[in-house]
């Protein structure tokens, strides 16, 4: 049945095509277009009629796929095995810990010969049985799973557990149908069960959602595990387990795996936004709160939807199909904007949350084929094909006008997957030509002597020393099946379903633990259209004699990427996409200190104005441009700059903290810092980055650092200006710095008066930056510089939020003596400490420059009603003036349950204010009362998942109301 439907559905559909395949959409006819317009489109594209692909060419392409697979696989075995992955440019294996860290990408590597396990069932599918038997023996004899390494639960499940199960299915099949592998005795299944138990500790949460990472040897036991502190995971990470875990349970007879995967899916379903029926991208695994509320069908969510539908096919549980249909209706209502699929906010689904799409959504047309909604599948696939033809590969992300947003392409297989399913559903040989294009581009642009290399930039054709395991696991399966005949495959592909990693699981698993199906006694002749919501299409009758149907839908989208004919006088982009004679400056390449760029701006009629707060303002006057063409280029540049600025604003990161921890400060001084969109994210480093500071020479950090010895092992201080932030980070990192702080060069700028500033990348790949970077305005930066001048050695902590200062005091008796020499002892504290005092006094985050008529959010994110604002402002002013000796405290954060009441207050405020001794004593005297209040609030607010159904319903309603309030406040900020 191969993905499409169970035998039950096939039998029900055998009398004719599935009703409602077009989902109520009006069928497009090419006759609706004027004849001259069709002719214009054809001549504009330079198309010529090509004869349909014959059997001989199809066979040659099948053989070419086999040769390409051998080239990739044999080079892995020769140069990389037993390493996890092949590095095809340097012809060696990638071993975790021996190569520079790539961040989260490396969480897929577990020192378990990842590529070999991921490729097992590909060898069987491609009918390379001798090599398959050798590979199975190598896995059994050489691979160990008890490695002391932290891995991604999601990646390990789909690649390794799925690979072992797929390999076991194929080994069992070969043993049964031939004389080979008679020695096999479920060895891979035993390994899969072992791995399953190693993943189970990740599910030790009250919600049932798994931690994103687990240590294969130590689970989550601290400190050996070096993980288990995370709070967030992506929806797909928690919702892409059911196929592998259920298959493992049904093959071994141990239900524990399927139970945990079902619980995670159930929780995600309960946490959907009830009005839009959409889910967010990132969720808190403990509370169930949505951390990122944007929703789409690409990265972060994609395989959650896929597994709901395929769980119904594999397991026969109608509940999964019902959930999928509910989500799918919401996707088609809000996210689908044919041919585009654009992310939206789950609380405001009519508002797009971003203006670009990522390459992972290319799987969705294939899923729509399984659903039977063919028309939008054809539309979106055609758009993706046009983008592929424009850039040779799908960029990792591209904008709604099909420009490159993220230029990488790690040889992803999703587009090939959808191409295969559309060919299988329509029989249209057009999709064979699409597959041929994929093969040609891989051989022309990605093939290297030691395999196939990922594209670092599709615009320039540069390579990355990377060949992910999914390239062998998925790409060659789909390409081979696209060109192979039925007799070329050892088994009937219709008897298996593909996981998201294209591993093969047998459909007979649904006979274990299955429930009775709905309407079992219903006569087929009595079925109406609504009954087909509980089935999927039989592809043999979808388009029995009419492959031209797909062409009629594609035709309007043939020119969707290039809406106008290419002009003879093509303009060349500076750092851009192609040859030509005119120069057009791209917004992503613009540098304010580049003389050539400034000349181009002037030529385009664009003026550059430096503002007092350090920002740059651009204004265009078309009548000041050198020519009409230059004015057009200037307008395009301004539009790109607006879009670029909008994208950066939508990707706002929260503020970070720079805490001075050396004497006499001892953590009392906390400076608000702006984050960077590159480098190591501080929220992922529990302890932060701690070190002494040193000034770079040259101070702007725009060239190679000359004082290496002073910078090595320290946090580098650099001045803003003269080059891109990423360039400063690279120079500091090269000099051996463990972190970096960029100080604003605009005299007098302060976080008290200026909005939060975050450092953007340079428009290129910044994965090579592996240190944490923060930005300080001039006033806050001078505090560090002044401290260096007075105390020479100044140690700071870079973190996502201020840490408990008690941890910085080595001698308990030191605090009192140091208080006498405290830098910030003044009765009128500096503005840099106002935030500290306000938060310590009220536990409420008051934004800089707050006015009485503006909303104020407490630490839970809820807005304080307007009728309390004036009273709140007066209390704050009283506290800051020193007249309030017993400030009111609001319990907020319940994350620090393991410390006493006094330390709780310190952790909740995240910093220590500069109150006088009598104020501190007064505040401490109310600790016991506050602790009792905290405990009451904690008991009232703690979620109780095991309550009765009625109580859960009330809790879910209250939770939904809170989410809506939070979301609307967040959206109002975004719109402002």
N, C-alpha and C positions, 0 to 999 in steps of 0.2 A: 504494500500500500504506500510505502515510501513517503511519509509526511502527509499525504493528501486527505485520507479519511480511513476510517475503520471499514471492515468488510460489511458491517451493518449498514453504514451510510452508502456504500457502493451499491448494495442490493436495493436500497430504497430509491436510489437515483437511476436505476438501470433503464427506466422507461423513457428518459429524456433529459435534456439539460436542466440544471438546477434553476428553479424559479428565483427571480430576484437577483440573478448574477450581477446585473448592472445596478443593483441597489436603488432602483427608482430613478436613476439618472437617464436623461434623454439621450438616445443613441445618436452619435454624430455621423453625419454623412458628408462626404467630400463634395457632393453636388450642391451643398449649401453655400460653397465658396464660388465666387465668380471665376470663370475659366482663366481670365488674364492674371488673377492673383495667384492661382496655382502654378501657372507657367512662370511667373516672376519668382516665386519661391524656389522652384526647381533650378532655374537658370542662375539665381543668386548663389545657391549653394554649390553650383557646378556639378550637380549630380548627373550620373549617367546610369541608364538601365543596365543592371547586372543580372545575368542568368542565375536562377536559384542554384544553391550549392548542391552539387551532385554527390553520389555516394562515395566516389573515389576521393574527392577532395575532403569529404568528411572523414574518411578513413585515414587520410594522410595527417589531418589535424589531430586525430586521436593518437596516432603514433608519435606525433610531435609532442603532445602532452606527456606521453610516457618517457620520451627522451629528456624532456625538461625536468620531470620528477627525478629521474635517475641522476641527472647532473646535480640537483640540489641534495638529494639523499646521500649519494655516494660521497660527496664532498663533506657532508656532516660526519659521516662515519669515518672518513679518512683523516680529517683535520681536527674534529671537535670531540667526538665520542671519547669518554663518557660524560663530557661536559653537557650542560643543559642546552646550550644553543651554539650555533656556528657564527663566527665573526667573519663574513665572507671577504672582506677587503684585506684583512691581515692573515687569513687562512689559519685560524686557530679557534679554540673553544672559548666560550664565555663562562668563566667560573666565578660565582658570586664571592666577593671579598678579595679577589685578585685583580679585578678591573675597577676603575672608578665607578662609584655609585651613580645610578641613573634615577634615583628616587623610587617612587612607587612602581615603576616599570620592573624593577628587579625583584619585586615581591612574588613574581611568577616563578622565580628560580629557586629550587630547593635542593640542589645537588642530587637530583634523582633522574638524570638523563632525560630531561623533559621532552626534547625533540623526538627521541626514539619512542617513548611511550605514546606521545601524541600522534605518531605516524603509523602505529601498528595496524589499525584497520584500513588505512589507506593502502598499505601493501597488499592486503587481501582483496580489497575492492579492485585494484589495478591488476589483479590476477598474477601477482609476483609471489607465488606461494612458497617457493624455496627460500627467498629472502625473508618472507614473513616468519617462517619457522625458525630461521637463524635469529631474527630479531626477538622473537618471543623467548628463546633460550637465554639471550643476553639479558633481557629484562629480569627474568627469573633468577639468574645466577649472579648478576652484577649490581642490580639496583637495590639500595637500602633506603628505607623510609624513616629510620629513627635518627635523623640528622638534627643537630642542634642549630636550627635555622628558622627564622620567622618568615612565614609565607602568607600569601593572600588566600583566604578561604575560598573566595570566588574563583580565582584562577586555578588553584589546585584542584578544585572540584571539577570544573569543566574540562581542564586539560589532562590532569593526571588520573583522577578517579574515572572520568569519562573515557580516557584512553585505555585504562585497564579493563573496564567493562566492555568497551567496543572490541578490544583485542580478545577478550575471553569469548565473546559472542562469535567472532570469526574463527577462533581456534576450535571451538566446539563444532561449528559448521563444517570446517575442513576435516576434522576427525570423523564426522558422521558420513560425509559424502565422498571421501577418498581414503586411500590407504596411508596418507601422510598424517603425521602428528598423532599416531596412536598412543604415544607415550604421555600425551597431555592429560593432566588429571586436575583440572580446575585451579592450577597454580596462580594464574592471574587474578582469579576471583578471590582467592585467599589474600593476595596482596591488596586487592581493592577493599576488602573488609578491614584489614589492618589500617589502611589509610583512613577509612571511614571513622574508625574509633579515634584516630589521632586528630580528626577535625571536630569531633563532638564537643570537646571542652569549649569551643568558641560559642556554643549555644547556651552557655551558662549566664543567661540574662533573664530578668523578670518578663520581658516582652516576648522572648523567644526568638528575637532577631539575633543573628550571630555577630560576634565581634568581627571586624574586617580582617584581622590577622590572628594567626596562632603559631606557636612554636611546635614543630613536629615532634620534638623530643620531650619538652617540658609542658606542653599545653599552655595554660595561662598562669602557672605557678611563678610567683615573683620571688627573688629577682631574676631567677634563671631564665624565665621565658622572654624577658626584654620586650614584652608587649602586654596587652590587656588593659591599657589605660585609655584607649580610644573611646569616644562617645558617639561618633557618627559613622554611618555607612551609607553607601548608595543603594537606591531601591533595587537596581538590578543585582547588586552584590548579595542582597538578602533574599531576593525573589527568584534566583536562578539556581535552584538546588533540587527541585522536586523530581526531575527526570532521573538524574544520577542516583539520588538517595533512595527513591522509590524502587528503581531497578535493583539497587544493592540489597534492599530489604527483601524483595521478592525472589531474588536469586539465592540469597543465603537463608531466608526464613526468619531473619531477625527484624522485627518491625520498627526498632528504635530509630533507624535512619529516616524512614518515611514519616514517622511521627514528628520529628523535629522539623523537617522541611515543610510539612503541612502547617505546623504551628506558625512558622515564619510567614508563609503565604497568607494565612488567616489574619495575622496581625496587620500586614500591609493592606489587606482588603478593608479591614475595619478602620484604618487610618486614612482612607481615601477622603478627598474633599467631597462632602455629600451633595453639594449643589452642582458642581461641575463633573463629578465622578472621575476626576483626574488625580494622579498621585504626583508628589514632588520628586525632586532628584536626589536629595540627601535627607536622611532621617536620623534622629537621635535614638540609639538602640535601647536606651533605658526608659525614656519618657514617651517615645513615640511622636515627639514634636517634629514637625518638618523644619529642617535647617535651611534647605534651599527649596523654595516654593515654585520654581519654574518647572514646567512640565513639557515633555516632547516625546519623540520616539527614538531619539538617538542616545548618545553616551549617557550612562547613569541610570537609564530606565529600560532601554531597548529589549533585553532578553527577559525582563519580567513579563511583558505582554506575550512574548513568544512562548514562554513556559506555561502560562495559563492555558493557552490554546492547545499546545502539544501534550500537556498533562491530561487533558480530556481525551485526546486521541490515544495516548499510550495506556492510560489507567481506566478509561471509561467512566469517569466521574462527571456527571452532568453539572455539578456545581462549578467546576472550573470553566466550562464553556459559558455558563450564565455570567460569571464574572467577566470573562473576556468580552462577551458581547456588550456588556454594560460599558466597559472601558472603550471598546472599539467605537461605539456610537458617539462617545464624548470626543474621541480623537478625530473622527470625521466631521464632527460639528465645529470644533474649535481649532484643532491643530492643522488639519488638512486644508490647504489653500492651493488646490491643484494648479501646477504640478509641484508646489512647494509643500514642505512640512515644517512649520515654524513653531518654536517653543512659545508657550503662553504662561501667564500666572494662574495658578490653580484657583485662586479666589476671584480673579478678574480675567476669566478665560478669553474674553474678547480683546484683550490687550496683549500684544506680542511682547515677550520678555527679551528678545534679542533679534538681531537682523542678519544672522548667519546660521548656517546648518553644518552639522558635522558629518563625516563620512560614514559613521556607524549606522545612520538611518537608512543606508542603502539596502539593508536586509528587509526593510518593511514591505516593499513590493512583493517579495517572495512570500511573506506572511499573509499579505492580502490575497495572493493566489490560493493559499491553503484555505483561507476564509471563503473564497469564492467571489470576492469583490474585484473583478478583473480590471474594470475600466480605470479606476485611480491607480492601480498597480502599473498599468501600461503607461499612464501619463507621467508618473513620478520616475519610472525607470527611463523613459525617453529623455527627460530632463537631465538625469544623471549621466546618461550616455553622451549627451551634448557637452556636458562639463568635462567628461573624460576625453572626448575628442579635442577639446580646447586645450587641456593641460596634460594630455597623455595618460594621466592617472587622476583619480579623485583626490583632490587636496584633503588634508585632514579636516579642514573646515573651509567653507566658501560662503560668500555673501549672497544676498538675494539678487544682486545683479551679476552673480557668478564670477566675481573676482576672488582671488586667493585670500583667505583669512589666516589660516595656518597652512604653511606650505609643505609640511611633511607628508609622506605616504609610506607607511610601514608594510606595504604589500598586503593590504587588507583584502579578504575574499568576499565581502558582503555583496558587492556588485555582481560578481560572477555567480553567486548563489541565486540572486533574484533573476539573473539572465537564464539560468538553468530551469527554474520553476516556470518562468513565463514561456519558454520554449515547450516545456512538457505540457503546459496547459493549453497553449494555442496551436502548436504545431507549425508556427510561423517561422520559416527559415531565416527570416531577418535576424533572429536571435542567434543563429549560427554565425552570422557575419559579425555580430557584436562580440561573440566569444572569440572569433578569429582576431578581432582588434585587440582584445585583452592579451592573447598569446603573442601577437606581434610586438606590442608595447613592452611586455615583460622581457622578451628576447632582445629588443633593440635598446632599451633604456636601463633595465635592472640587472641583466645578466652580466656576471663577472666570472673570471676564471675559477673561483672557488665557490660558486653557487649563485644566488640572487641577492642583491643588496637593496635594502630599503632606500627610498628616495628622501634625502634630507631636504630638498627644495625642488618641487615639480617645475618651478619656473626656470631654474638654471640647470636641472638635471644632475645636481650633485648627489653623491651617495652618502649613506650612513652605514657604519660597520655593524650591520644588524640583519639577521634573518630569523624572524620569530618562528616559533614552532607551529603556530596556526597556519603559516604559509603551506607547509607540507600536510598538515592535518585537514585543511579545508579546500584551499585553492585547487589542488589537483584532483580532488574528488569531484567537485562540481564541473570542472572543465572536461574531465574524462567522461563523465556521465552525459555531458552535453553532446559529445561527438560519438560516443560508443553506441553500438547496437545492443539489443537485449541479450543476444548470445555472447557478447563480449564480457559479460559480468557473470561471475561464478554462481550467483544466487539471484533470486527475484527481489529487486530493490523495494518492491511494493510490500514486502513483509517486514520492513524495518522503518524506523523513524530516525531522523537526524537530530542530534542535540544541537545546541548553539555552537559547539565546536566541531560539528559534523561527525560526531561519533555515532555508531550504529547500535541501536537498541531494538531487540525483537518485539514485535507487536503482541506476541502471545503472552507477554507479561500481564496483559490486561485480564487474563483468565484467573490470575491469582488475586485474592482479596477483593474481587470486583463486586459491585452492587448491581441489583437488577436495574435495567435501563427503563427510562420513562416510556410510557405508551407502548409497552411490550406487546400488548394484545391488540393494538390499534391496527385495523386493516389498512393496507397501503393505499387502497383506492379512496379512502376517506381523508387522506392527508391534504391540507391546504398549504398555502405559502408559508404560514407562520410555523408549521412543523419543520420547515427546512432550516430554521434557526438552530436546530439541534443536530445538524449534520454538516458535513463538508462536501465539496463537489467531487463527483467522479470525473476525473480528467479525460476519460475516454469518450465522454459524451458532451463535454463542455462546448467544444467547437468541432463537431464531427466532420464537417466538410467546408468550413469557412475560415481559413487562416487569415483571410483579408480583413476580418473584423478588427484584429489588432492594428492593422495598418491604418484603418479609418480613424482610430482613436489617436494614433501617433502623429498623424499628418499635421495637425495644428501646432504641434510642439517641435517640429523639425528645426525650426529657426528660433527657438525660444532663447538660446544663449546669445546668438549673434542676430539681433533683431533688424539690423541694417546690413546691406552688402558691404564687404570690405572695400575701402577706398584705395585707389591706386597710390595715393600719397599717404602711406601709413605713418603715423607719428610714433617715434620711439620713446619709450618710457625710460627715464633715468633710473638705472638699476632695474629695468623693466623686462618686458616679455618678448620683444621681438625686434627684428631689424626695421630700419626706416630712416627718414631724413630729418624729422622734426624732433625736438626734445620736449618731453612733458614730465614735469616733476611730480612724483607720487607723494602723497601725504605721509605714507609710512616711512619714506626715505628722508624727509625733510629734517635738516639740522640748522638751528638758528645761528650757529657760529660758522657755518660754511659759506664762504664768500661766493662761490659759484651758485649755491642755492638762492642766496639773497639777490644776486643779479637776475636769476630766472624769475623770482617773485616780482621784481621791479618790471621786468619785461611783460609779465602777465597782468600788470596793473594792481598787484597786491602789495599793500603797505603793512609793515611790521611795527607794532607799537609795544614797548616794554612798560608794563604796569608796575606800580610801586610794590605790590606784593610778590614780585618775582615772576609773574606769569607773562605770557606773550599774547597779544591780541592781533588778529589778522583782519584786514579790511580790504575789500576789492572794489576798485572803480574801473569798470570796463572801458570807459573813455580814455583812461590813462595807459591802456595796454598798447604795445607796439603795433599790433595788427589785430584783425578780427579773429584769426586763428589763435593768437596768444590770449586774447580775451576769453575765448572758449576754453583754452587750457586752464586759465585762471579760475573760471567758474567750476570746472571739474575738480581742480585742486581744493577749492573751498568746500565743495560737497564732500569730498573724501575726508577732509580734515574734520568736518562736522560729524560725519559718521564714525570716524576714528575716536573722536572725543566722546561721542555718545556711548560707544562700546566700552571705553575705559571707565566711564562713570557708572555703567550698569554692572561692572565687575568690581565694585567697591569692596575693599577689604576693611575689616575693623581696625581701629588704632592699636598700636603696640606701645610697649613701655620700655624706657631706658631707666634703670634703677641704679643709682650710685651706692655701692655697697662697702666701699673702703672707708676707714675712719676719717673724719668723725661722723660721716653721714649714716653709715650702717643701715642702708636701705630706706632711710626716711625720705630721701629725695627721689621722687618719681617724675620723670619727664615724659609727656605725651609725645609719641613718635609716629610718623607716617610709615606704612608698610611699603614693601616693594612687590611688584607683580612678577618677580623672578627670584631665583635663589631658593634656599631652603626656607619653607614656611615655619615660622616660630611656633605656631599652634601644634606642630607635629613633634616639637622637642619639649618634652615635659619639664626638663630642668632649665631650659633656656640656654643662651650662649653667654658664658661668663669669662671675663678676661680684663686685663689692663688695657688702657687706651694709649694710642701713639699716633702722632700726626704724620701723614704721608709727606714725602718729598719727591716731586712737587706736590704742593698742598691740594691742587685741583684734581690730582689722581688721573690725569688724562694721558699720561705717558708712563713708561716703565718706572716703577718706584726705585729710587736710588738708595734709600736707607732700609735695605732688606733686613738687616740684623735687628733694627729697632721695631720693625713691623711684625716679624715672624712670631707666630703664636699669640698675637695681640689683636685687639679690635682697632681697625684703622679708621682714623678721622680724616675726612676729605671735605673740600669746599665745593659747593654746587657751582656748575657753570663750565663752559668751554668744551664739553663733550657729553655723550649720553651716559646715563646712570649705569647702564650695563657695562660700559667700557671701564668706568671707575671700579666696578666690582671685579671685573676680570683682572685688572692691574693689581688690585689689593690681594686678590686670591693668589695670583702668581707670586707675589712677594711673601706668601706664607701666612697672611692674615686669617684669623678664624671667624671674623665678622667685619662689618663695616658700618660706619655712620657718616652720612652726608649732611653737612651743616649748610643751611641756606646762606647765600652771600648777600641777600637783601637786608641791609641794616635795619634792625628794629622789628623784623617780622616775628610773630609770636603765635603759638597755638591758641592763645586767648582771643585773638582777633581774627585770625585767618581760618578758613575751613580746612578740614583734614586733607593733607596732601599725600598722595601715594606715587611712588616712582614707577613709571611705566618702562617696559623693555625698549629695545631699539628696533622693533619691527622684524627682528630675525629670531632664530632659534636661540634661546638663552638657557638651554638645558646644561650647558657647560658651566654655568655659575652655580657653585655648590656651597656658598657661604650665605649667611643671613645678612640682609642689608636693611637699615632703617634710616629715616629722614627726620632731622630736627630743624625746626625753624631757628632763626638767628639768635633769638633771646635764650631759648633753651640750650642751644649749642654753646653759647658763651658761658653758661653755668659750668659746663664740663671744662671748657678752656680755662676759665678762671680758677677752677679747682686744681687743674694741672699746674698752673703757675704757682699756686700757694702750697700745694702738698706734693708736687712732683708725681708720685705714683697714685693714679686714680683707677680703681677697679669698678667696672659696671656690669650689669646683667641685662642682656637683651632678651625680652620674653613677650609672650602674647598678652600677659597681664602681670601686674606687680605681685611679687612673692612676699610671704610672711617674713618680716624683717627679723624675727627672732632667730631664724636660721643663720643669719649673718653675724650674730653676736656670739663669739667663742667663749667669752668669760661672762657669766651672769652678772658679775659685779661691775662690768665695764660700762653698762648702759648709763648708770648714774654719773660716773666720772666724765663720760663723753658728753653728757647733756650740758655740762658747764661750758664746753667749747663748741657747742652745736652751731653750725653755720647759720641756720635759719631760726634764730632765737628772737627775732624782732617781734614787737607787739603788732606791727603791720606786716604780715608775711607777704613775700613777693607773689606776683600773679601766677608764677609757676606752681605754687603750692595751693592755690585756691581750689583746684579740682580735688586735691587730696582732702582738704578740710571739709569741703561740701559733702563729699562722698562718705567720709568718716562720720560726719554729723547726722546725715539723713539716710545714708545708704541709697541715695537716688542720684542717678547720673544726670547732672545738669549741664547742658551744652554751653560752650563759650558764647557769651553775648546774649544769654537768654533774657527774654522780656516777658512781662506778665501776660501778654496776649498770645504767647506761643505755647505749643504743647510740650509737656515735660513727660518723659518716660521713666518709669521705675525700672529696677533691674530685671523684672520679668517681662519687660517690653510693653506693659499696658499703660495706656495714657491716663494721666491724672485729670479728672474732670475740671472744666474751666471754673466752676464756682469755688474751687479750693485753691486756685492759682495765686490769688492775692495773698491769702493767709500763708501759703507756702513761701512766697517771695519774701514776706516780712520776716518769717522765721529764718530764712537763709541770711538775710541782711543782718539780723540780730546776732546770728552765730558768727558771721564774718567780722562783726564789729566787737565781738567778745562779750556781749551782754547776756547771752544765753549760757548759763552754767550747767544746765542739765539737758543737753540736746536730745530730742526724740529720735529713736532708732526704729527702723522698719526691717523686720526680718525678711530676707530675700533668698539668699543662696543656701541650699541644704546639702551642698556637695561635700562639706567638710565635717561629716558626722563623727569622725574619729578624734577630733580635738575638743578641748574643753570650751566652756562658754566664752572665755576671754579671747582665746585664739580664733574662735569662730568669728567674732566681730572683726578681728584684724584681717582675716581672710576675706570676709565679705566686702570690706571696703577696698581691699587690694592695695592699700598704702597706709602710711601712718602720718597723721597730720602734725602740725607744729603748735598744738595747744600748750598753754602754760601748765605748770605742774598741778595747779588747783583744778584746772579743767580736766586734765587726765584723771585725777583722783575722782572727780565727780562722775565722769563717764564710767569709770570702773565700778563705782558703787552700785550702778544699775545693771551690772552684768547678770546677776542671778535672775533678776526679773526678766531681762531680755531673753535669757536662756530658756526660762519657762515658757515665754511667749513663742520662742522659736519652736520648741517641742510641740506646742499645741498646733501651730501652723503647719509644721511638717506632718503631723498625724492627719490633719484635715486634708492636706493637699497630696498626700502620697497616693499614687494610683493603686487600685486593688483589682488586679485582672481576674481574680478568682471569685468576685462577687456574683450575686444572682443576676439573671438576664435583665431584670428591670433596673437594677442599680447600674449595670453597665450602660443601659440605654441613656439614663440620666447623665452619667459621666461623659458619654460620647457627645451628647448635645451640648453640655457645658464646654467641653473641649473644643467643639466646632465653633461655638460662639467666640471663645477666646481666640481661636485661630483667625476668625474673620476680622476681629478687632485688630489683631496684630498685623494682618495682611493689609488692611486698608490704611493703617497708619504708615506702614512701609511703602505702600504704593503712593500715598500722598507725598512722602519724602522724595521718591523717585521722580514723580511728575514735576515737583518743584525744582 
